[in-house]
């Protein structure tokens, strides 16, 4: 099967393709059309041609399209989750009961907000003069999305159910072609904003091109997310939340828990609770170990574990062994102890959480809610979750980071504002 481009409502398969390899089998599951810069420009041209008419569409019409898109996605939930598993190796729970359902809820939440978009009528200083402030669509938006939650990311900028043909254009390309293809779309005069979700390293490159073109970009980038376990925490809750937050979707979520800071006075009890929680979450069958997206990703994870062990870390959960290439892309979930930082105070834990430059999500475990709020105010992060895992995304909560984790927000009215521009009009009465 060849996955086509979608340009101006027509599916296109060009002469060049690239393989999409299933991590489960190590073999090609399908091929995708490798777009050229000319294809990219045609896609932007098509969207630009559609914008004048589409921008005048009434809110109720847009609402109905989003609701229909949600219904279509829901009717094909298992099929779409299956595609996701084939391509990236995710488990049934993450694909069928997390990513795709979240996409459906996002569509319906957006649909409910569309009819509430409105401007304002301020009272200006000068007598005999009036003013009105409009909220207008920003124009053609380029959405650049990663692989780990495709339906969520695709829905943020590009829902499709009864849209005019030219409004939705999909361009895929190989890694080799990506810089030229993406730059051609960013620099296209009709493209007014770029929505990028991905690594901080690539985000810097995208932002650089956007800066040269004086175009705003919405950036949701990587995270190195911390969980702080205070002395008064419910240790069983903290342990189960850390395990879930670390290994959901095989840890391939920007909000996944990477670092756990535990108060010295409860460290030993927490380790026991963590081992128990990890054992309960595992079925004990090696064939059910989490699969990650590629052997290259597995090699990086194994290298990180080996480096930490060589520096004095100890294995708390997992084996820490090099499982080799024979095990494919499956890898034993691993938590390390005795990594090179120690803390015996909540403020010191916050200082560690703020190190490293990232700021997407964090978790705090404490039975003292007042203390939880005080610590949350100190943590430099787009989100802080008290007594729940770092992985949390839902339509009613703004989602995005600070520092090296990006800027701007998805979801809620803030997410809608990202794709609107404000226009002021004044007149003499």
N, C-alpha and C positions, 0 to 999 in steps of 0.2 A: 504494500500500500504506500502511495506517495501522498503526503500531506501537502495540500496546495496553499498558495497564497490566496488572500481574498482582497481583491482590488476592485472598487466600484461595483460591488455586488457580484463579481464573477470570480469563480475559482480558477486559478492559473497554476500550471505546473511547468516550470522552465526547464531548460536543458541541464542545469546543474542541480544536484541534490547532495544532502549530507545524511549520514546514518544516525538514527536514534537508537542507542543500545540499551536494552533492558538490563538492569543490574542483577535481576534474578537469574538470567540465563547467560549473560555475557555476549548475547547475540543480538543482531539488529531486529528490533520489533517493528519498525517501519522507517521509511525515509521521508525527509522533508525537503521541500523546495528551497533552494539556496538563492535568496533574492540578490539582485544587483542594485547598485545605486540608482539606476534608471527606474527599477521597480519601486524603490523607496520614494522617489520623487513623484511617480505616478500616483502612489497611494496618498501622498500629501495633497497633490492636485485634486484628487477625487474628493477628499474631505473638505478642501477649501471650496469646491464647487457646491457642495451640499450645505455648507454652513448658512448662507443667507436665508434659505427657506426654513431650514431646521431651527434656526435661532428664533423664528417667529411662531414656532409651534406652541400651542397653549399648554399650560402646566398640566391640565387634566389629561391631555393626550400623551405627554411624556410619562405621567404616572401610570397610565394603563399599559404602556409598553414595558415598564419595569415590572409591573405585576405579572404580565404575561411571561416575561423572561423568567421570573421566579417559578411560575407554574411549570414551564418547560423544563427548567433545570431540576425541579423536584420530581417530575415524571420520569426523568432519565437519571435519577440519583445513583443507582447501583451501577449503571453503565459508565457514567462519568467517573465514579470512584474507581472502577476497574481500570479505565484508561490511565488514571493517575498512578495506580499501583504498578501497572505494566511498565510505565516509563520511568518512574523514579524509585520503585521498590518500597514504597510506604506500606504500612500495615492496614488492615481493614478498619480498625478502630479510628485511626487518624484520618483516613480518606473518606470513609462512608459515614462516620458519625461526628466528624469535626470540621474538616475543610469544606466539603460540599454543602452540608447544612448551614454552616456559617455564611457561605456565599448567598444562599437563598434568603436567609434572614436579613443580610445587608441590602439585597434588592428590595425587599418589602419595606424595610425601614426608610430607605431613600425615597421610595414611592410615596410614603406617607408624609415626607417632608417637602416634597416639590411644590405643592400648592401653597405652602406657607412662605415661600420666597417673596419678598417685597422690599421696596425702597422705603423712603421716609420723606416727610415734608417739614423741614425745620423752619423756625421763625427767624428771619434774617434781621440785621440791624436797621437797614434803611427803610424809612416809610415809603410805601408805594412800590415796594419790590417784594417778590416772592421767589421761592426756590423749591426744587424737588430733587431728590437723590434717587437714581435708578440703580438696580442691580441687573447687569447684563451678562450673557454668556461670554467667556473669555475668548472663545474661538477654537480653532483646531488644537487638540491636545495630543501629544505623543506619549503613550504609555510604554515604558520599558520594564518588563516583568521577569522575575526569576522562575525557577522551576519548582520550588518547594511547596507552594500553595497556589497552584495555577488558577483555580476558579475564583478564589478570593481576590487575587491581584487583577485578574482579567476583568472582574466585575467593577472594580473601583473606577476605572476610566472608560470601559468599553461594553456596557450591557447591550445585548442584541435580541430584540424580539419585535419584529415589525418595524424596525428602523428603516428609513430610506436607504437604498442600497449603498450610496456613497458615504454614509455617515460612519460606517464601521469598516475599517481596512486592517487586515492582519498581514504582517510581513515577518517571515522567519529567515534566518540566515545562519551560516556556519560561523564558528569562532573566528576563523581567518577573515571572513568578509565583514564581520560585525563593525569594526571601527569606521570603515568607509560608509557602510549602509546607514548606521545610526547617525553619524555626523551629517550625512546628506539630509536626513529628516530634521535634525535639530536646526540646521542652517536654512531650511526651506522658509521662505518669507511668510507663508501662511501659517506655519506652526507657531502658536502663541505661548504655549507652556509645555514643560516636560515633566512627566510623573515617573520617577525612577525608584524602583525597589530592588535592592541588591547589596553587594559588598561596599564597604567604605572605600576600598581602593578604586573600584570602577566608578563609584559615585563621584570621586574627586575628578576623574577624567570627564565625566558627563557634565559636571558643574563648570569645569573649565571651558568647555565648548559653549555651554549656555551663557557663561559670562562674556565671552567674546561676541556673542550674538545679542547680548542684552536681553536675554529671555529668562523669566522666572522658572525655577524648578522646584518641585515638591520631592523631597528626598527622605525615603525610609531606608536606613542603612543598617549595618551590622550592630550587634550588641555583645558585650561580655557582661552577663547579668549576674548579680549577686543576691544570695539569700542570707539574711542575718538571723541567727537563732539566739535570742536573748536568754538570760538565766531563768526567767519565769515562763518560758514558752511551753506550750503543750507539745511535748517532744514527739509523740506519735503522729499528731497532725503535721508537725513540721517535717518529720521524716517522710511521710507518705506524699506530702506536697512537693518536697525536693526531688524525690524519685520521679514523680509524674512530670514535674517541670523540666527535669533533665533529659528524660528519655522519650517523651511524646514525639511522635514523628521521627523517631530515631535520633532525637536531638537536633534535627535539621530545621529549627525554627529560630528566627532572629531573637525571640524572647526567651529561649531556653536557659535554664539555670546552669551557669558555668562555674561559679565559685560559691562556696558555703563557708560563712564565718560563724563559728559557734563559741559562745562564752565558755571560758575554761572550766567553770564550775559545773557545767552540765555536759561537757564534751564526751566523756566516756559513756554516759547514759544515752546521749544522742547517737553515738556510733552504733550502739546495740539496737536502738530503734530503727536506724537507717538500714542496717543489715537485715532486720526483720521485714521492713517494708519492701526492700529490694527482693527478698526471697518470695514474699507474697505476690509481687507483681510478675515474677518469672514463672513460667510453666515447667521449667526444668528440662525442656526438650531443646536440644541444640539447633534443630531445624526451625525453631520459633524465635531464635535470637533476632534482634532488629537488623534489618538490611539498610545499608546506606546507598547513596545514589551511584557510586562508582568505586572501582578498586583504587583509584587515585585518592579519593576521600578516605577510604579505609587506611591506606598507607600513611596519610597525614595523621590520622587519629592514632595509629600505632606508634608512629614516630614521636608524637607528643607524650604518650604514655611512657615510652622507653626513656625519653629525655628526663621526665620527672623522676622516674625510678632511679636513674643514674645519679640524680642530684639529691637522693635521700628520701624521696617519697615512698609511702607504703600503700599497698593495695588494700582497700577497705571492703569494696564490693567488686566482684569480677575476678578474673584470673591474672590479668596483666601480662599474659603470655602472648607472644607473637603467633597469631593463628595462621599466618601464612596465606598464600594465594589459593591454596586448595579449598579453603572455606568460602571462597567467593567474596561477596560483599557483606556477608553477615559478620557481626562482631559482638562480642560479649560486653554488655553494659558495664562500665568500670567507673568506680569512684575512688579517688586517691586521698590518702591521709598523710599528715606530716609534710605537707607542701610548705614552702619556705616563709610563710607569714604566720604570726601568732598574735592573738589579741585577748585581752581580759576586760575590755570595757566596750560599752555600746558605741561611744563616740569614736573609739579607735576602729571599730568595725565599719562605721560610716566612712571614715577617712579611707579605708582600704577599698570600699565599694566605689568611692569617687575617683580612685586612681585608674589610670589606663586610657582615659580619654573618651570612653563610651558612655552613653546615657539613654538606654531604651527602656528597660524594665528592671524592677528590683522587688524583693519580697522581704518582709519583716515578720518574725514570729514572736509574739509576746502576748501575755494575758492582760497587760496594762495598756488599754487602748489609748490613754492620754500619752504614754511614752511612745506608742507606735506612731501617733500623729507627729510628735515632736521629732522623732527620727526621720520620718517620711519627709518632713520639711527640709531636712539637712541633706538628703540624698539628691544628687544631681542626675535626675532621670525623668523621662517623659511620663512614666507611670511607676507607682509604688503600691504593692498589694500587701495588705496587712492580714496575716494568717491565711494566705492562699498562695498558689504557685506563681512564678514569674510569667508563665504563659497565660495571657488573658487578653482576648480581643472580642468585642461584641459591638453591635451597631450603635448602641447608645453612649459609648465611651470614646472620646477622642483617642486616636492612636498615632504615635510618632515619637521621635527622640530628640535629644539635645546633644551638643558637642559632636563627636564623631559618629553619632547615630543618626544624624540628619536634622532636618527642620521641616516645619509644616505639619499638618494633622489630617488624617483621614477620619471618616465617620462623623456623625452628628452634624449640626449646622456648620461647625468649623470645616468639616470636609467639603460641604457644598460651597462655602465661601472661597475655598481654594480654586474653584473653577469659575468664579464670577469676577467681574470688574465693576468698580463703582464709578458712576458718572453723575456729575453735578450740573444742573441746568438752572439758570436764574432768568428772571424776566421782570419788566416793568408792568405793574398792574394796569 
